[in-house]
Amino acid sequence: MAAHYRIYHNPRCAKSRQTLALLQEAGITPEIRLYLDTPLSSDELSQIIRLLGFNSARQLMRTGEDIYKSLALNNASLSEEQLIAAMVEHPKLIERPIVVKGQHAVLGRPPETVLTLIG
């Protein structure tokens, strides 16, 4: 059975498009999840954070976004649950692209990082 790949994709993002292209060039047709159109649940985000090997939800956040600043998400006293809830409510805060293969995930920054999942 062929490995299943999923990309959490934003087609307006150059890095996301480049990552998808690398997968396709390798003969992989991933499931594409347009996470801005179909937001992730808190459980999905928690699992992705774990698969990425991140110690904190903050590592998956786009800290340069205006919404990050306006919600004062840089506050160190915020819990993991509060950070994840902010990403659920405002999916623009989620760094992209994320590629998941089984129990492994990588952030496509740079896009070539996805090559570690292939093989």
Backbone as CSV, one residue per row, in Angstrom:
resi,resn,N_x,N_y,N_z,CA_x,CA_y,CA_z,C_x,C_y,C_z
1,MET,0.840,-1.185,0.000,0.000,0.000,0.000,0.882,1.244,0.000
2,ALA,0.553,2.184,-0.856,1.345,3.412,-0.966,1.168,4.278,0.269
3,ALA,2.220,4.974,0.615,2.174,5.874,1.762,1.197,7.011,1.481
4,HIS,0.508,7.438,2.525,-0.450,8.533,2.411,0.207,9.828,2.871
5,TYR,0.139,10.817,2.038,0.680,12.139,2.358,-0.477,13.125,2.420
6,ARG,-0.361,14.068,3.335,-1.322,15.168,3.422,-0.519,16.456,3.532
7,ILE,-0.939,17.458,2.769,-0.310,18.776,2.871,-1.369,19.766,3.335
8,TYR,-1.021,20.506,4.374,-1.849,21.621,4.829,-1.349,22.817,4.046
9,HIS,-2.167,23.239,3.114,-1.724,24.075,1.995,-2.467,25.398,1.926
10,ASN,-1.713,26.428,1.547,-2.283,27.733,1.216,-1.774,28.056,-0.184
11,PRO,-2.625,27.945,-1.214,-2.160,28.157,-2.582,-1.649,29.569,-2.862
12,ARG,-1.919,30.509,-1.979,-1.410,31.873,-2.169,0.029,32.027,-1.670
13,CYS,0.534,31.017,-0.984,1.877,31.054,-0.386,2.878,30.381,-1.324
14,ALA,3.936,31.096,-1.672,4.951,30.560,-2.584,5.621,29.316,-2.010
15,LYS,5.949,29.320,-0.723,6.603,28.153,-0.103,5.678,26.939,-0.143
16,SER,4.404,27.164,0.061,3.437,26.082,0.025,3.328,25.521,-1.396
17,ARG,3.279,26.384,-2.378,3.227,25.926,-3.781,4.493,25.171,-4.156
18,GLN,5.648,25.653,-3.703,6.920,24.985,-4.004,6.980,23.606,-3.342
19,THR,6.497,23.506,-2.123,6.490,22.227,-1.412,5.579,21.234,-2.126
20,LEU,4.399,21.666,-2.518,3.481,20.802,-3.256,4.118,20.346,-4.563
21,ALA,4.797,21.250,-5.258,5.455,20.896,-6.514,6.535,19.839,-6.300
22,LEU,7.296,19.953,-5.212,8.328,18.952,-4.918,7.712,17.575,-4.698
23,LEU,6.607,17.526,-3.995,5.915,16.253,-3.792,5.457,15.677,-5.127
24,GLN,4.841,16.520,-5.937,4.328,16.064,-7.223,5.457,15.617,-8.153
25,GLU,6.590,16.323,-8.121,7.741,15.928,-8.941,8.280,14.564,-8.516
26,ALA,8.072,14.211,-7.248,8.514,12.915,-6.733,7.457,11.830,-6.995
27,GLY,6.401,12.178,-7.724,5.361,11.211,-8.050,4.335,11.017,-6.958
28,ILE,4.276,11.942,-6.022,3.347,11.853,-4.891,2.164,12.789,-5.141
29,THR,0.976,12.229,-4.982,-0.240,13.032,-5.078,-0.832,13.107,-3.669
30,PRO,-0.476,14.149,-2.936,-0.942,14.225,-1.546,-2.406,14.643,-1.452
31,GLU,-3.000,14.291,-0.330,-4.289,14.866,0.010,-4.006,16.334,0.334
32,ILE,-4.763,17.230,-0.238,-4.540,18.660,-0.022,-5.624,19.187,0.912
33,ARG,-5.193,19.730,2.011,-6.123,20.334,2.972,-5.915,21.843,2.934
34,LEU,-6.894,22.541,2.414,-6.851,24.005,2.372,-7.310,24.500,3.749
35,TYR,-6.343,24.599,4.650,-6.661,24.823,6.066,-7.289,26.183,6.339
36,LEU,-7.142,27.133,5.425,-7.815,28.424,5.629,-9.311,28.301,5.332
37,ASP,-9.661,27.391,4.410,-11.065,27.156,4.058,-11.723,26.149,4.999
38,THR,-10.939,25.170,5.454,-11.426,24.125,6.348,-10.499,24.105,7.558
39,PRO,-10.775,24.960,8.547,-9.874,25.073,9.696,-9.686,23.759,10.443
40,LEU,-8.548,23.639,11.070,-8.219,22.462,11.861,-8.867,22.561,13.233
41,SER,-9.123,21.408,13.814,-9.634,21.373,15.188,-8.452,21.479,16.149
42,SER,-8.759,21.713,17.402,-7.680,21.776,18.394,-6.986,20.421,18.505
43,ASP,-7.729,19.321,18.382,-7.116,17.991,18.423,-6.174,17.776,17.243
44,GLU,-6.603,18.192,16.058,-5.743,18.059,14.875,-4.461,18.862,15.046
45,LEU,-4.597,20.095,15.523,-3.412,20.934,15.726,-2.480,20.336,16.769
46,SER,-3.040,19.832,17.841,-2.212,19.213,18.886,-1.437,18.027,18.323
47,GLN,-2.101,17.210,17.511,-1.430,16.057,16.916,-0.320,16.511,15.962
48,ILE,-0.584,17.510,15.146,0.434,18.011,14.211,1.640,18.559,14.969
49,ILE,1.393,19.291,16.020,2.491,19.840,16.836,3.344,18.701,17.372
50,ARG,2.685,17.639,17.838,3.404,16.461,18.351,4.198,15.790,17.220
51,LEU,3.559,15.584,16.051,4.239,14.935,14.924,5.443,15.740,14.435
52,LEU,5.341,17.059,14.536,6.459,17.924,14.134,7.600,17.869,15.153
53,GLY,7.304,17.382,16.347,8.322,17.335,17.391,8.529,18.674,18.073
54,PHE,7.538,19.556,17.958,7.640,20.871,18.580,7.346,20.769,20.072
55,ASN,8.000,21.608,20.851,7.788,21.657,22.293,6.636,22.577,22.674
56,SER,6.263,23.458,21.745,5.225,24.434,22.038,4.432,24.751,20.776
57,ALA,3.161,25.041,20.972,2.308,25.471,19.858,2.856,26.748,19.225
58,ARG,3.535,27.541,20.019,4.086,28.803,19.517,5.045,28.578,18.342
59,GLN,5.691,27.407,18.301,6.625,27.109,17.214,5.916,26.960,15.874
60,LEU,4.603,26.766,15.902,3.824,26.621,14.676,3.106,27.920,14.307
61,MET,3.359,28.973,15.060,2.647,30.231,14.842,3.448,31.207,13.984
62,ARG,2.711,31.904,13.144,3.284,32.966,12.320,3.297,34.242,13.174
63,THR,4.426,34.468,13.826,4.523,35.551,14.800,4.552,36.944,14.164
64,GLY,4.736,37.004,12.864,4.754,38.299,12.192,3.381,38.784,11.758
65,GLU,2.371,37.952,11.921,1.017,38.335,11.510,0.459,39.417,12.433
66,ASP,-0.306,40.334,11.855,-0.935,41.401,12.638,-1.821,40.830,13.744
67,ILE,-2.546,39.752,13.438,-3.449,39.159,14.429,-2.660,38.619,15.627
68,TYR,-1.452,38.128,15.404,-0.596,37.653,16.501,-0.307,38.805,17.456
69,LYS,0.007,39.954,16.863,0.324,41.136,17.681,-0.927,41.697,18.359
70,SER,-2.019,41.784,17.606,-3.223,42.399,18.176,-3.832,41.549,19.301
71,LEU,-3.638,40.239,19.247,-4.137,39.365,20.315,-3.114,39.174,21.436
72,ALA,-1.970,39.850,21.319,-0.894,39.764,22.322,-0.496,38.313,22.596
73,LEU,-0.348,37.546,21.517,-0.011,36.132,21.654,1.442,35.900,22.048
74,ASN,2.214,36.964,22.120,3.604,36.842,22.598,3.669,36.762,24.123
75,ASN,2.524,36.881,24.776,2.443,36.804,26.228,2.871,35.410,26.680
76,ALA,3.972,35.321,27.393,4.542,34.036,27.814,3.644,33.279,28.790
77,SER,2.677,33.955,29.396,1.816,33.274,30.362,0.653,32.522,29.699
78,LEU,0.503,32.667,28.388,-0.576,31.958,27.698,-0.295,30.460,27.691
79,SER,-1.331,29.678,27.914,-1.188,28.219,27.934,-1.153,27.673,26.507
80,GLU,-0.738,26.420,26.400,-0.756,25.746,25.095,-2.179,25.724,24.538
81,GLU,-3.139,25.473,25.410,-4.538,25.428,24.985,-4.987,26.780,24.424
82,GLN,-4.549,27.867,25.040,-4.916,29.197,24.553,-4.266,29.481,23.196
83,LEU,-3.016,29.065,23.026,-2.338,29.273,21.744,-3.006,28.459,20.642
84,ILE,-3.328,27.214,20.945,-3.996,26.362,19.958,-5.379,26.921,19.630
85,ALA,-6.100,27.376,20.635,-7.428,27.965,20.400,-7.324,29.180,19.483
86,ALA,-6.281,29.977,19.634,-6.090,31.144,18.762,-5.865,30.700,17.315
87,MET,-5.102,29.608,17.118,-4.871,29.112,15.754,-6.129,28.492,15.161
88,VAL,-6.952,27.856,15.991,-8.216,27.305,15.506,-9.118,28.440,15.037
89,GLU,-9.190,29.494,15.834,-10.055,30.627,15.498,-9.491,31.469,14.363
90,HIS,-8.173,31.543,14.266,-7.509,32.373,13.256,-6.461,31.521,12.530
91,PRO,-6.891,30.675,11.582,-5.959,29.751,10.932,-4.818,30.439,10.181
92,LYS,-4.965,31.722,9.923,-3.878,32.474,9.287,-2.620,32.472,10.158
93,LEU,-2.786,32.207,11.443,-1.656,32.162,12.375,-0.786,30.924,12.206
94,ILE,-1.294,29.903,11.501,-0.572,28.635,11.374,0.502,28.752,10.305
95,GLU,1.717,28.402,10.679,2.827,28.384,9.724,2.550,27.303,8.689
96,ARG,2.972,27.553,7.467,2.722,26.605,6.388,3.912,26.524,5.463
97,PRO,3.901,25.492,4.660,3.013,24.341,4.609,3.466,23.270,5.584
98,ILE,2.537,22.429,5.963,2.839,21.278,6.815,2.547,20.042,5.976
99,VAL,3.486,19.101,5.970,3.276,17.846,5.256,3.352,16.717,6.274
100,VAL,2.340,15.853,6.235,2.264,14.718,7.144,2.287,13.437,6.326
101,LYS,3.111,12.510,6.787,3.169,11.155,6.229,3.168,10.210,7.421
102,GLY,2.050,9.515,7.614,1.953,8.592,8.736,2.140,9.307,10.060
103,GLN,3.136,8.871,10.816,3.404,9.448,12.132,4.560,10.447,12.091
104,HIS,4.806,11.013,10.906,5.881,11.996,10.738,5.325,13.230,10.043
105,ALA,5.876,14.366,10.406,5.458,15.618,9.777,6.656,16.551,9.675
106,VAL,6.613,17.408,8.667,7.631,18.438,8.520,6.956,19.736,8.108
107,LEU,7.616,20.802,8.439,7.209,22.127,8.011,8.013,22.432,6.756
108,GLY,7.355,22.789,5.691,8.029,23.024,4.410,8.717,24.373,4.340
109,ARG,9.542,24.658,5.300,10.326,25.896,5.313,11.749,25.539,5.677
110,PRO,12.616,25.404,4.721,12.407,25.585,3.288,11.658,24.395,2.688
111,PRO,11.125,24.570,1.475,10.346,23.499,0.843,11.093,22.170,0.761
112,GLU,12.394,22.204,0.595,13.185,20.976,0.461,13.112,20.082,1.698
113,THR,12.675,20.624,2.817,12.526,19.839,4.038,11.594,18.644,3.798
114,VAL,10.642,18.803,2.896,9.694,17.729,2.619,10.385,16.486,2.059
115,LEU,11.546,16.649,1.479,12.267,15.523,0.908,12.646,14.501,1.967
116,THR,12.727,14.913,3.224,13.057,13.974,4.301,11.938,12.952,4.538
117,LEU,10.723,13.247,4.089,9.592,12.335,4.244,9.496,11.333,3.089
118,ILE,10.178,11.615,2.002,10.059,10.796,0.795,11.085,9.671,0.845
119,GLY,10.617,8.487,0.562,11.572,7.377,0.486,11.143,6.159,1.219
